[in-house]
Amino acid sequence: MTDGTIKKHIWAKTFTSVIGAMLVASLVFSAIVAAAGEAFKSSPVYTYLSYGISSVALLVALAIVKFGFKAEIKPLFKVPQKKYFLALPLIAAGCFFAFSNLNILFVKFLSLFGYAEETAVLPEFSPLTFTVLFFAICLLPAILEEILFRGLIAMDLSFIGVIRSALLSGALFAFYHFSPAKTLYQFVLGFIFALVALKSGSVIPGTILHFINNLVVLILCFAAPEWNGFTGGALAVSVVCGLILLAVGLYIIMKPNRTDNTIEKQKTSDNRLIDGLFKA
């Protein structure tokens, strides 16, 4: 992001636009459901709208930021070094095997205090259903959320340091989803996706990573709807292996290169320390 963009505090305007658009979209969706009646909730169209309405809101927010606040979008899509793409399978596998299982345990912990997670019920599988949900759950959220949260928020906050920017944008990402059961999960994913964007200087790797994560979730919902994570020894092995894969993937993206100009531009007190550890 340019210095001019940072001075405009585009990150705050972006987040405000996202939340505002989501609130309006939620009100519109509620009005549609109320007008259609209870029977509408059991139709596939209800499911399509419930997932697609957030993408519509994000598109509106992006339009506001782009045309209203004159944010620069094109620079976010520069092609980064190959190492960032090579790290994606490791990070994707690590996030799935480690954090999806830990999130299931977190939901069970919340249930001890009376919290009951609302379970999404998808329509029966069909080519049409999968295609619609592919766009509504996998493709559009991956592109739009990466542009808004990692490109316009995390990168705009990079002047406070890579780690702090990733932490703050991860917290905003979790708040945006507003799901108690997935608060920690969304925060961790938001933090990791932000690291990828900040170190690569592009939203392209994070978009691919985000897309893979959402696609795996969608496939599991259809292929194994009753699956509720690993248990016993398999759970421990899954988490440990996932953390190892994630650590290797993050090492690849965090390890500085002499030719990586993005690192030099973003160095502040916190990531200088990290770079020093890797160089030691």
C-alpha positions in Angstrom: 0.0 0.0 0.0 1.2 3.5 -0.7 2.0 6.0 2.0 -0.9 8.1 0.8 -3.2 5.2 1.3 -1.9 4.7 4.8 -2.4 8.3 5.7 -6.1 7.9 4.7 -6.5 5.1 7.3 -8.1 3.0 4.6 -8.1 0.0 7.0 -10.6 1.7 9.4 -12.8 2.8 6.5 -12.7 -0.7 5.0 -13.7 -2.4 8.2 -16.5 0.1 8.9 -17.8 -0.4 5.3 -17.7 -4.2 5.7 -19.6 -4.1 9.0 -22.1 -1.5 7.8 -22.8 -3.5 4.6 -23.2 -6.7 6.6 -25.7 -5.2 8.9 -27.8 -3.9 6.0 -27.6 -7.2 4.2 -28.7 -9.0 7.4 -31.7 -6.8 7.7 -32.6 -7.3 4.1 -32.2 -11.1 4.5 -34.3 -11.1 7.6 -37.1 -9.1 5.8 -37.0 -11.6 2.9 -37.3 -14.6 5.2 -40.1 -13.0 7.2 -42.1 -12.2 4.0 -41.5 -15.6 2.6 -42.7 -17.5 5.7 -41.4 -20.5 7.7 -41.7 -22.9 4.7 -39.0 -20.8 2.9 -36.4 -21.9 5.5 -36.6 -25.5 4.3 -36.0 -24.6 0.6 -32.6 -24.7 -1.1 -33.0 -21.0 -2.1 -32.9 -20.1 1.6 -29.5 -21.9 2.0 -28.2 -20.2 -1.1 -29.2 -16.8 0.1 -28.0 -17.4 3.6 -24.5 -18.1 2.3 -24.5 -15.7 -0.6 -25.8 -12.6 1.2 -22.4 -12.1 2.9 -20.6 -12.0 -0.5 -23.1 -9.4 -1.8 -22.4 -7.3 1.3 -18.6 -7.7 0.8 -19.0 -6.6 -2.9 -20.9 -3.5 -1.8 -18.2 -2.8 0.8 -15.4 -3.2 -1.8 -17.2 -0.8 -4.1 -17.6 1.8 -1.4 -13.9 1.5 -0.5 -12.8 1.5 -4.2 -14.9 4.2 -5.6 -15.8 6.2 -2.4 -12.5 6.2 -0.6 -10.3 5.7 -3.8 -8.5 2.7 -2.4 -5.9 1.1 -4.7 -6.8 -2.5 -5.5 -4.6 -3.5 -8.5 -1.3 -3.4 -6.5 -2.6 -6.1 -4.2 -2.5 -8.6 -7.0 1.2 -8.5 -7.8 2.7 -11.9 -8.4 5.0 -12.9 -5.4 8.0 -15.2 -5.3 7.5 -18.9 -5.9 8.3 -19.8 -2.3 5.0 -18.4 -1.1 3.1 -20.8 -3.4 5.3 -23.7 -2.4 4.4 -23.1 1.2 0.6 -23.1 0.7 0.0 -26.9 0.7 2.0 -27.2 4.0 0.0 -24.3 5.6 -3.3 -25.5 4.3 -2.8 -29.1 5.6 -1.4 -27.8 8.9 -4.4 -25.5 9.5 -6.9 -28.3 8.7 -5.3 -31.1 10.7 -4.4 -28.9 13.7 -7.0 -26.2 14.1 -10.2 -27.8 12.7 -9.8 -30.5 15.3 -8.9 -28.1 18.1 -11.9 -26.0 17.2 -14.2 -29.0 17.6 -12.8 -29.4 21.1 -13.4 -25.7 21.7 -17.0 -26.0 20.8 -17.4 -29.0 23.2 -15.9 -26.8 25.9 -18.4 -24.0 25.2 -21.2 -26.6 25.4 -20.3 -27.1 29.1 -21.6 -23.6 29.7 -24.8 -24.2 27.8 -23.7 -22.9 24.4 -25.3 -24.8 21.5 -23.8 -24.2 18.1 -26.2 -23.8 15.2 -25.5 -26.5 12.7 -25.8 -25.6 9.0 -28.0 -28.0 7.1 -27.1 -28.1 3.4 -29.6 -29.3 0.7 -29.1 -32.7 -0.8 -26.1 -32.9 -3.2 -26.8 -32.0 -6.8 -24.6 -30.4 -9.5 -26.6 -27.2 -9.1 -26.4 -27.1 -5.3 -22.6 -27.8 -5.4 -22.0 -25.2 -8.1 -24.0 -22.5 -6.2 -22.3 -23.2 -2.9 -18.9 -23.5 -4.6 -19.2 -19.8 -5.5 -21.1 -18.7 -2.4 -18.8 -20.5 0.1 -15.5 -21.2 -1.6 -14.7 -18.7 -4.4 -16.3 -15.4 -3.7 -15.5 -15.2 0.1 -11.9 -16.2 -0.6 -11.4 -13.4 -3.1 -13.4 -10.7 -1.4 -12.3 -11.4 2.2 -8.6 -11.5 1.2 -8.9 -8.2 -0.7 -10.7 -6.5 2.2 -9.1 -8.0 5.3 -5.6 -8.9 4.1 -5.1 -6.4 1.3 -6.8 -3.3 2.5 -6.7 -3.8 6.3 -3.6 -5.9 7.1 -1.4 -4.3 4.5 -2.5 -0.8 5.4 -1.7 -1.6 9.0 1.8 -2.9 8.1 3.4 0.3 9.4 2.8 -1.0 13.0 4.8 -4.2 12.2 4.0 -7.5 10.5 3.1 -9.4 13.7 1.0 -6.7 15.2 -0.8 -6.0 11.9 -1.5 -9.7 11.5 -2.8 -10.0 15.1 -5.1 -6.9 14.7 -6.5 -7.9 11.3 -7.0 -11.5 12.6 -9.1 -10.1 15.5 -11.1 -8.0 13.1 -11.6 -11.0 10.9 -12.9 -13.0 13.8 -15.2 -10.2 14.9 -16.6 -9.9 11.4 -17.8 -13.5 11.4 -19.4 -13.0 14.8 -19.5 -16.7 15.6 -18.6 -17.6 19.3 -17.9 -21.2 18.4 -15.4 -20.2 15.7 -13.9 -17.1 17.3 -10.5 -18.6 18.0 -10.5 -20.6 14.8 -11.3 -17.5 12.7 -8.7 -15.5 14.6 -5.9 -18.0 14.0 -6.8 -18.4 10.3 -7.0 -14.6 9.9 -3.6 -14.2 11.6 -2.0 -16.8 9.3 -3.6 -15.5 6.2 -2.4 -12.0 7.1 1.1 -13.2 7.6 1.1 -14.8 4.1 -0.2 -11.5 2.6 2.2 -9.3 4.5 5.3 -11.3 3.8 4.4 -11.9 0.1 3.1 -8.4 -0.5 0.2 -9.9 -2.4 -3.3 -11.3 -1.8 -2.9 -14.0 -4.4 -1.3 -16.7 -2.1 -3.7 -16.0 0.7 -6.7 -16.2 -1.7 -5.6 -19.6 -2.9 -5.0 -20.7 0.7 -8.4 -19.4 1.8 -10.1 -21.1 -1.2 -8.6 -24.5 -0.4 -9.7 -24.2 3.2 -13.3 -23.4 2.3 -13.4 -26.0 -0.5 -12.3 -28.8 2.0 -15.0 -27.7 4.4 -17.7 -27.8 1.6 -16.6 -31.2 0.3 -16.6 -32.6 3.9 -20.1 -31.3 4.4 -21.4 -33.3 1.5 -19.1 -36.3 1.6 -19.0 -36.9 5.4 -21.7 -34.8 7.1 -21.5 -36.8 10.3 -17.8 -36.5 10.7 -16.9 -34.6 13.9 -13.1 -34.6 13.9 -10.6 -37.2 15.1 -10.7 -38.6 18.6 -8.2 -40.3 21.0 -4.8 -41.0 19.6 -5.7 -40.0 16.1 -6.6 -36.5 17.4 -3.2 -36.1 19.1 -1.4 -37.3 15.9 -3.5 -35.1 13.8 -2.8 -32.0 15.9 1.0 -32.6 16.2 1.4 -33.4 12.5 -0.7 -30.4 11.6 1.4 -28.1 13.8 4.7 -29.4 12.3 3.4 -28.9 8.7 2.2 -25.4 9.6 5.6 -24.5 11.3 7.5 -25.6 8.2 5.1 -23.6 5.9 5.4 -20.5 8.1 9.2 -20.8 8.2 9.3 -20.8 4.4 7.3 -17.6 4.2 8.9 -15.8 7.2 12.5 -16.6 6.2 13.8 -13.4 4.7 15.4 -13.3 1.2 18.0 -10.8 0.2 15.9 -10.1 -2.9 12.7 -9.7 -0.9 12.0 -6.0 -1.0 8.7 -6.4 0.8 10.5 -7.4 4.0 12.8 -4.4 3.9 9.8 -2.0 3.5 7.9 -3.6 6.3 10.6 -4.1 8.9 9.8 -2.7 12.3 10.9 -3.6 15.8 8.9 -6.9 16.0 9.7 -8.5 12.7 13.4 -7.4 12.9 13.5 -9.7 15.9 12.0 -12.5 14.0 14.3 -12.0 11.0 17.2 -12.0 13.4 16.2 -15.4 14.8 15.9 -16.9 11.4 19.3 -15.5 10.3 21.0 -16.7 13.5 
